[in-house]
Amino acid sequence: MFYAPWCGHCKSLHPVWYELGNKLTRHPVTVARIDATLYRTAAEKYGVRGFPTIRLIGNDRTLEYVGDRTAAALSEFAIKGSRPLLPSVGSAGKLRDIRKSDDVIFLSVGTSDDTRKCLSLVAPQTVHETIIAEVTNDGIVMVDKDTRPTYINEDTEMRPDLSISKSSGIIVLKDNQVFEYTGNLADCINLVEWIKSERFSTFQVGSYPVIHPLLFLKYKIVFYYGDDKGRVSEMKKLSSERGSLAGDFYFIQINKAEYIENLISAFAEVGSVIVYEPGTEVYSYSNDPKKSIKSSVEEHTSNKAPLYGGTGVWAGTKKVWYRLSSNVLPLFYDHPFIMGIVVVVPIGLLLLCCCDEQRSKDDPIRQVRSSESHMDLLWDEDSNSKKKITAEEEECEDEEEDEDRESEDDAEEKDPDLKKEE
């Protein structure tokens, strides 16, 4: 943890940090604190820009933590983030053990060396969120070119006869289902993007650590704000019916309005359904309890629902107003005296300065002084101009005398008799 002595959030995290150290005594993870104000070189090396910044460093990887600041969540992050990359799976029992530790598992079956290199690039970035394993036993995953990957039972026991439609490929186990990567394994960019997009469960109970990484994916997000059991069951069912809706979605249930209100910069009512597109920041909003979640999603995908948000000027203005109304205005109600000092006093001083300037314009004494100063300035300008004219006249007279002398000299040279006569 990189911290600063003056940081209040850092001070509140210190007890949790000591508890984390006690939890990880049996794991090969060292819990340490670094004062970024003293060791600035180390802070700059690891890109520390705010406090506290939590990083997991080691084993050729550097991971940043953005989750809940609890000892349990930090312990899980440290244990998963320090585990080996691309472990081998040689038995169904090993696969079951991995499945118990992670909700999402990627299995590489018979892939080439180039694909392994590609997986070795993405594995360090996602090791704390999911696991990518290599299957070394052909009896675990069966090749069946005529069928899609088989279904996994909802209990913790998994069938060892998972199938794949090709002799080599990558499958992901999530949401009690198996999904196969249908792209070109030689295209590393698309493969990495697919792994990052599929590394989370399709249905989750949302908080900031859950929502934040989803905002950088290409998939749309369906938010339900509430705890109605019927609505939650519908969301879980939709998350398992992959391909039934146009486009790919993540389904998030949230229990606090601030998670979604800060995202859409608008107020949300309990029971509302929001379909959000991270790329364009466009969303549709429905608070009709009679309308199903599936209908709300279908209306959004078919462009029948009214759209809000976006990245334009008007959308940006609405976001600024929302932040003012939701963050600044409540402070006036909660702390009117403090806000009066912070806001009203500077405005009053500004008005006093403006009034003083206007009063100076109306003051007759200042007007006389100002007119006298103006006349002095004009007199100085007039004197300077007269001096300038006199200097110019003297210069012209000197030039005329020089010309007369030159003309006389020329005449004498042409007529020597004239000089004798003189």
C-alpha positions as CSV (number, residue, x, y, z in Angstrom):
1,M,0.0,0.0,0.0
2,F,1.3,3.4,-1.0
3,Y,0.1,6.1,1.5
4,A,0.6,9.6,2.6
5,P,0.8,10.6,6.3
6,W,-1.8,13.4,5.8
7,C,-4.3,11.1,4.0
8,G,-7.5,10.4,6.1
9,H,-8.5,7.4,4.0
10,C,-5.0,5.9,4.5
11,K,-5.3,6.3,8.3
12,S,-8.7,4.6,8.3
13,L,-7.2,1.7,6.3
14,H,-4.4,1.0,8.7
15,P,-6.4,-1.3,11.1
16,V,-7.6,-3.3,8.1
17,W,-4.0,-3.5,6.8
18,Y,-2.9,-5.1,10.1
19,E,-5.8,-7.5,10.0
20,L,-4.8,-8.4,6.4
21,G,-1.3,-9.2,7.5
22,N,-2.6,-11.6,10.1
23,K,-4.8,-13.4,7.5
24,L,-1.9,-13.9,5.1
25,T,0.6,-15.3,7.5
26,R,0.3,-18.8,6.0
27,H,0.5,-17.5,2.4
28,P,3.6,-16.5,0.4
29,V,2.4,-12.8,0.3
30,T,4.2,-10.0,2.1
31,V,1.9,-7.2,3.4
32,A,3.8,-3.8,3.4
33,R,3.3,-0.1,3.5
34,I,5.3,2.6,1.7
35,D,5.2,6.3,2.5
36,A,5.0,7.8,-1.0
37,T,6.1,11.2,0.3
38,L,9.5,9.7,1.4
39,Y,10.0,7.1,-1.4
40,R,8.9,9.1,-4.4
41,T,11.0,7.1,-6.9
42,A,9.1,3.9,-6.0
43,A,5.8,5.7,-6.2
44,E,6.6,7.1,-9.6
45,K,7.8,3.7,-10.8
46,Y,4.4,2.1,-10.0
47,G,2.3,5.0,-11.2
48,V,0.9,6.2,-7.9
49,R,-1.4,9.1,-8.4
50,G,-3.7,9.0,-5.4
51,F,-3.8,7.7,-1.9
52,P,-4.2,5.0,-0.8
53,T,-3.0,3.0,-3.8
54,I,-3.0,-0.8,-3.4
55,R,-0.8,-2.9,-5.7
56,L,0.2,-6.5,-5.8
57,I,3.8,-6.7,-7.1
58,G,5.7,-9.8,-7.9
59,N,6.0,-12.9,-10.1
60,D,6.4,-10.7,-13.2
61,R,3.0,-9.0,-12.6
62,T,1.7,-5.8,-11.1
63,L,-2.0,-5.7,-10.3
64,E,-4.0,-2.7,-8.9
65,Y,-6.8,-3.3,-6.4
66,V,-10.0,-1.3,-6.8
67,G,-12.4,-3.4,-4.7
68,D,-13.9,-3.1,-1.2
69,R,-11.4,-2.1,1.4
70,T,-12.1,-5.0,3.7
71,A,-9.6,-7.6,5.0
72,A,-11.6,-10.5,3.4
73,A,-11.7,-8.8,0.0
74,L,-8.1,-7.8,0.1
75,S,-7.1,-11.3,1.2
76,E,-8.9,-12.9,-1.7
77,F,-7.3,-10.5,-4.1
78,A,-3.8,-11.3,-2.8
79,I,-4.3,-15.1,-2.8
80,K,-5.7,-15.2,-6.3
81,G,-3.3,-12.6,-7.7
82,S,-0.3,-14.5,-6.5
83,R,-1.3,-18.0,-7.9
84,P,0.6,-19.6,-10.8
85,L,-0.3,-18.7,-14.3
86,L,-1.7,-21.2,-16.8
87,P,-1.9,-24.2,-14.5
88,S,-2.3,-27.7,-16.0
89,V,-5.5,-29.7,-15.5
90,G,-4.9,-33.4,-15.9
91,S,-8.0,-34.9,-14.1
92,A,-11.6,-34.2,-13.5
93,G,-10.9,-33.9,-9.8
94,K,-8.4,-31.1,-10.4
95,L,-11.0,-29.4,-12.6
96,R,-13.5,-29.6,-9.8
97,D,-11.1,-28.0,-7.3
98,I,-10.5,-25.1,-9.6
99,R,-14.2,-24.7,-10.2
100,K,-14.7,-24.3,-6.5
101,S,-12.3,-21.4,-6.3
102,D,-13.5,-19.5,-9.3
103,D,-16.9,-18.8,-10.9
104,V,-15.4,-18.4,-14.4
105,I,-12.7,-20.8,-15.8
106,F,-11.0,-20.7,-19.2
107,L,-9.7,-24.1,-20.6
108,S,-7.2,-24.3,-23.4
109,V,-7.4,-27.6,-25.3
110,G,-4.7,-28.6,-27.7
111,T,-3.7,-25.1,-28.6
112,S,-0.5,-24.1,-30.4
113,D,2.6,-22.4,-29.0
114,D,1.5,-19.1,-30.5
115,T,-1.9,-19.3,-28.7
116,R,-0.1,-20.2,-25.4
117,K,2.1,-17.0,-25.9
118,C,-1.1,-15.0,-26.3
119,L,-2.6,-16.6,-23.2
120,S,0.5,-15.8,-21.3
121,L,0.0,-12.1,-22.1
122,V,-3.5,-11.9,-20.8
123,A,-3.2,-14.3,-17.8
124,P,-1.2,-11.9,-15.6
125,Q,-3.8,-9.2,-16.1
126,T,-6.8,-11.3,-15.2
127,V,-5.3,-13.9,-12.7
128,H,-7.0,-12.2,-9.7
129,E,-10.4,-12.3,-11.5
130,T,-10.4,-15.6,-13.3
131,I,-8.2,-18.5,-14.1
132,I,-6.9,-19.8,-17.5
133,A,-5.8,-23.4,-17.4
134,E,-4.4,-25.9,-19.9
135,V,-6.0,-29.3,-20.3
136,T,-3.4,-32.0,-20.5
137,N,-5.7,-35.0,-20.4
138,D,-7.9,-35.7,-23.4
139,G,-10.4,-37.6,-21.2
140,I,-11.6,-34.3,-19.6
141,V,-12.8,-32.6,-22.7
142,M,-14.1,-34.7,-25.6
143,V,-14.1,-33.6,-29.2
144,D,-17.5,-33.7,-30.9
145,K,-17.7,-31.7,-34.1
146,D,-21.5,-32.2,-34.4
147,T,-22.6,-30.8,-31.1
148,R,-22.3,-27.6,-29.1
149,P,-20.5,-27.6,-25.7
150,T,-22.5,-29.6,-23.2
151,Y,-24.4,-28.2,-20.2
152,I,-22.9,-28.3,-16.7
153,N,-25.1,-29.3,-13.8
154,E,-26.0,-26.6,-11.3
155,D,-24.4,-28.5,-8.4
156,T,-20.7,-28.4,-7.6
157,E,-20.0,-31.7,-9.2
158,M,-19.2,-31.3,-12.9
159,R,-19.3,-34.0,-15.6
160,P,-15.8,-34.9,-16.9
161,D,-17.2,-35.3,-20.5
162,L,-17.1,-31.6,-21.5
163,S,-17.1,-31.4,-25.2
164,I,-15.6,-29.0,-27.8
165,S,-16.5,-28.8,-31.5
166,K,-12.9,-28.8,-32.7
167,S,-9.7,-30.7,-32.0
168,S,-8.2,-27.5,-30.4
169,G,-9.7,-24.4,-29.0
170,I,-10.7,-22.5,-25.8
171,I,-13.8,-22.8,-23.8
172,V,-15.1,-20.9,-20.8
173,L,-17.1,-22.4,-17.9
174,K,-19.5,-19.8,-16.5
175,D,-23.1,-19.5,-15.4
176,N,-23.5,-23.3,-15.3
177,Q,-22.8,-23.4,-19.0
178,V,-19.9,-23.9,-21.5
179,F,-19.2,-21.4,-24.2
180,E,-16.6,-21.9,-26.9
181,Y,-14.4,-19.3,-28.6
182,T,-15.5,-19.2,-32.2
183,G,-12.9,-16.8,-33.5
184,N,-9.5,-17.4,-35.1
185,L,-7.0,-18.6,-32.5
186,A,-4.2,-17.0,-34.5
187,D,-5.8,-13.5,-34.0
188,C,-4.3,-12.7,-30.6
189,I,-6.1,-9.3,-30.3
190,N,-9.6,-10.7,-30.6
191,L,-8.8,-13.6,-28.4
192,V,-7.6,-11.4,-25.6
193,E,-10.6,-9.1,-26.0
194,W,-12.9,-12.2,-25.8
195,I,-11.3,-13.4,-22.6
196,K,-11.5,-10.0,-21.0
197,S,-15.2,-9.7,-21.9
198,E,-16.1,-13.2,-20.7
199,R,-14.1,-13.2,-17.4
200,F,-17.1,-12.2,-15.2
201,S,-20.3,-14.0,-14.4
202,T,-23.2,-12.8,-16.5
203,F,-25.4,-12.1,-13.4
204,Q,-23.9,-10.3,-10.4
205,V,-25.0,-8.3,-7.4
206,G,-23.6,-4.9,-8.1
207,S,-21.3,-2.6,-6.2
208,Y,-18.6,-0.2,-7.5
209,P,-15.9,-3.0,-7.7
210,V,-18.3,-5.1,-9.7
211,I,-19.5,-2.4,-12.1
212,H,-16.2,-0.5,-12.7
213,P,-14.5,-3.2,-14.9
214,L,-17.6,-3.8,-16.9
215,L,-17.5,-0.2,-18.1
216,F,-14.5,-1.0,-20.3
217,L,-16.1,-3.9,-22.1
218,K,-18.1,-3.9,-25.4
219,Y,-21.1,-5.6,-23.8
220,K,-24.2,-3.7,-22.7
221,I,-25.3,-3.7,-19.0
222,V,-28.8,-4.2,-17.7
223,F,-29.3,-2.8,-14.2
224,Y,-32.1,-3.5,-11.9
225,Y,-32.4,-1.3,-8.8
226,G,-34.4,-3.2,-6.2
227,D,-34.7,-6.5,-4.4
228,D,-37.9,-8.0,-5.7
229,K,-37.5,-11.8,-5.9
230,G,-39.5,-12.1,-9.1
231,R,-37.4,-9.5,-10.9
232,V,-34.1,-11.1,-9.7
233,S,-35.2,-14.5,-10.8
234,E,-36.1,-13.1,-14.2
235,M,-32.6,-11.5,-14.5
236,K,-30.9,-14.8,-13.6
237,K,-33.0,-16.6,-16.2
238,L,-32.2,-14.0,-18.9
239,S,-28.5,-14.3,-18.0
240,S,-28.6,-18.1,-18.7
241,E,-30.5,-17.7,-22.0
242,R,-27.5,-16.6,-24.0
243,G,-28.2,-15.6,-27.5
244,S,-32.0,-15.1,-27.0
245,L,-31.5,-11.3,-27.0
246,A,-30.0,-9.2,-29.7
247,G,-26.4,-8.5,-28.5
248,D,-24.6,-9.6,-25.4
249,F,-25.5,-8.3,-21.9
250,Y,-24.4,-8.3,-18.3
251,F,-27.2,-8.3,-15.8
252,I,-26.5,-6.4,-12.5
253,Q,-28.8,-6.1,-9.5
254,I,-28.0,-3.1,-7.4
255,N,-29.3,-2.2,-3.9
256,K,-28.0,1.3,-3.6
257,A,-29.1,4.1,-5.9
258,E,-25.7,5.9,-5.9
259,Y,-24.1,3.1,-7.9
260,I,-26.3,3.8,-11.0
261,E,-27.1,7.5,-10.4
262,N,-23.4,8.4,-10.5
263,L,-23.1,6.5,-13.8
264,I,-26.1,7.9,-15.6
265,S,-26.0,11.3,-13.8
266,A,-29.7,11.2,-13.0
267,F,-32.0,10.1,-10.2
268,A,-33.3,6.5,-10.2
269,E,-36.4,5.1,-8.5
270,V,-36.7,1.8,-6.8
271,G,-37.8,-0.9,-9.2
272,S,-36.3,0.8,-12.3
273,V,-34.6,-1.0,-15.1
274,I,-31.7,0.7,-16.9
275,V,-30.1,-0.6,-20.1
276,Y,-26.7,1.1,-20.4
277,E,-24.2,1.1,-23.2
278,P,-20.7,1.8,-21.8
279,G,-19.2,2.8,-25.2
280,T,-21.6,5.6,-26.0
281,E,-22.9,6.3,-22.4
282,V,-26.4,6.1,-23.8
283,Y,-29.1,4.4,-21.7
284,S,-32.8,3.7,-21.6
285,Y,-34.9,4.0,-18.4
286,S,-38.1,2.1,-17.4
287,N,-39.8,2.2,-14.0
288,D,-43.0,0.4,-15.1
289,P,-43.5,-2.5,-12.7
290,K,-45.8,-4.3,-15.2
291,K,-43.2,-4.3,-17.9
292,S,-40.8,-7.3,-17.8
293,I,-37.1,-6.9,-17.9
294,K,-36.9,-8.8,-21.2
295,S,-39.4,-6.3,-22.7
296,S,-37.2,-3.4,-21.6
297,V,-34.1,-4.9,-23.1
298,E,-35.9,-5.7,-26.4
299,E,-37.3,-2.2,-26.7
300,H,-33.7,-0.8,-26.2
301,T,-32.2,-3.1,-28.8
302,S,-35.0,-2.3,-31.3
303,N,-34.6,1.4,-30.7
304,K,-38.2,1.7,-29.5
305,A,-37.3,3.0,-26.1
306,P,-36.4,6.7,-25.4
307,L,-32.7,7.1,-25.1
308,Y,-30.9,9.4,-22.7
309,G,-27.3,10.3,-21.9
310,G,-24.6,10.3,-24.4
311,T,-21.3,12.3,-24.8
312,G,-22.6,15.5,-26.4
313,V,-22.6,19.1,-25.0
314,W,-26.1,18.9,-23.8
315,A,-25.5,15.6,-22.0
316,G,-22.4,17.1,-20.4
317,T,-24.4,20.1,-19.2
318,K,-27.0,17.8,-17.6
319,K,-24.2,15.8,-15.9
320,V,-22.8,19.0,-14.4
321,W,-26.2,20.1,-13.2
322,Y,-26.8,16.7,-11.6
323,R,-23.5,16.8,-9.8
324,L,-24.3,20.3,-8.5
325,S,-27.8,19.4,-7.4
326,S,-26.8,16.1,-5.8
327,N,-23.5,17.0,-4.2
328,V,-23.3,20.8,-3.6
329,L,-26.9,21.8,-2.8
330,P,-27.3,19.2,0.0
331,L,-24.3,20.8,1.7
332,F,-26.3,24.1,2.0
333,Y,-29.1,22.3,3.9
334,D,-26.7,20.2,6.1
335,H,-24.1,22.9,6.8
336,P,-25.5,26.4,6.0
337,F,-23.1,28.3,8.1
338,I,-20.0,26.7,6.6
339,M,-21.3,26.9,3.0
340,G,-22.2,30.6,3.7
341,I,-18.6,31.3,4.5
342,V,-17.2,29.3,1.6
343,V,-19.6,30.7,-1.1
344,V,-21.4,33.8,0.1
345,V,-18.3,35.7,1.5
346,P,-16.3,35.6,-1.7
347,I,-19.3,36.7,-3.7
348,G,-19.8,39.6,-1.2
349,L,-16.2,40.7,-1.5
350,L,-16.5,40.7,-5.3
351,L,-19.6,42.8,-5.2
352,L,-17.9,45.3,-2.8
353,C,-15.0,45.7,-5.2
354,C,-17.4,46.4,-8.1
355,C,-19.4,48.9,-6.0
356,D,-16.2,50.7,-5.0
357,E,-15.1,51.0,-8.6
358,Q,-18.5,52.5,-9.5
359,R,-18.4,54.9,-6.5
360,S,-15.0,56.2,-7.6
361,K,-16.5,57.0,-11.0
362,D,-19.3,59.1,-9.3
363,D,-17.0,60.9,-6.8
364,P,-16.6,64.6,-7.9
365,I,-13.3,65.0,-6.1
366,R,-11.8,62.0,-7.9
367,Q,-13.3,63.3,-11.2
368,V,-11.5,66.6,-10.7
369,R,-8.2,64.9,-9.9
370,S,-8.7,62.6,-12.8
371,S,-9.4,65.6,-15.1
372,E,-6.3,67.5,-13.8
373,S,-4.2,64.4,-14.4
374,H,-5.7,64.2,-17.9
375,M,-4.9,67.9,-18.6
376,D,-1.3,67.5,-17.3
377,L,-1.0,64.5,-19.6
378,L,-2.3,66.6,-22.6
379,W,0.0,69.5,-21.7
380,D,3.0,67.1,-21.6
381,E,1.9,65.7,-24.9
382,D,1.6,69.2,-26.4
383,S,5.0,70.3,-25.1
384,N,6.6,67.2,-26.5
385,S,4.9,67.8,-29.9
386,K,6.1,71.4,-29.9
387,K,9.6,70.4,-29.1
388,K,9.4,67.8,-31.8
389,I,8.2,70.4,-34.4
390,T,11.0,72.8,-33.4
391,A,13.7,70.1,-33.8
392,E,12.3,69.2,-37.2
393,E,12.4,72.9,-38.4
394,E,16.0,73.3,-37.3
395,E,16.9,70.1,-39.1
396,C,15.3,71.4,-42.3
397,E,17.2,74.7,-42.1
398,D,20.5,72.9,-41.7
399,E,19.7,70.8,-44.7
400,E,18.8,73.9,-46.8
401,E,22.2,75.7,-45.8
402,D,24.1,72.5,-46.8
403,E,22.3,72.4,-50.2
404,D,23.2,76.1,-50.8
405,R,26.9,75.5,-50.1
406,E,26.9,72.5,-52.4
407,S,25.3,74.5,-55.3
408,E,27.9,77.3,-54.9
409,D,30.8,74.9,-55.0
410,D,29.4,73.3,-58.1
411,A,29.1,76.7,-59.8
412,E,32.7,77.7,-59.0
413,E,34.0,74.4,-60.4
414,K,32.1,75.0,-63.7
415,D,33.1,78.7,-64.1
416,P,36.6,79.6,-62.7
417,D,36.3,83.2,-63.9
418,L,33.4,83.7,-61.6
419,K,35.6,82.8,-58.7
420,K,38.3,85.4,-59.8
421,E,35.7,88.1,-60.1
422,E,34.6,87.5,-56.6
